[in-house]
Amino acid sequence: MNDPATGIGILTVSDRVSRGEYEDLSGPAVRAALDELLASAWQAVPRAVPDDATSIEAALVELVDIAGCALVLTTGGTGPAPRDVTPEATRAVCARELPGFGEAMRAASAGRVPTAILSRQTAGIRGTSLIVNLPGKPAGAAECLRAVMPAVVHGVALLGGPRMIPASGAHDPHA
């Protein structure tokens, strides 16, 4: 993927998915949510890695620095279990953290999911790219992406990335 204007990295963090033992349901759920939320053209740059900080960090660096993605969405590895290390890997490769993303996602889920407060999603900036951690459950990943999409669109623009045009009915912070 050489066109940073259209590439959106979708990184599924799962031991079983990365080994081919389990079908990736979260990555496709994120893709479907992006199709619903964006009117502008975009291209998925999918990856799957195990719940391992080194693997997650390497994939994030590759998606931003080599594939040129202005936006990378991770799914999985944000819970309290010992192997849930996506937030730590994200922080390790980012110059700045944007904790408001995690706060907004937990707030969006808290009314329906009593365990939402256990989630440790966050976001950060690597170079001129935005990395956002979403939960691993397909419905939760899509719901949380919907909750923060206006900030994602605006954040990518502030970092000098492509103008992402929200689908009709979605909030456009540039309108």
Secondary structure, DSSP 8 states (H G I E B T S, - for coil): ---TTTEEEEEEE-HHHHTTSS---HHHHHHHHHHHHB-S--EEEEEEE-S-HHHHHHHHHIIIIIT--SEEEEES--SSSTT--HHHHHHHH-SEE-THHHHHHHHHHHTT-GGGGG----EEEETTEEEEEE-SSHHHHHHHHHHHHHHHHHHHHHTT-----B-TTS--TT-
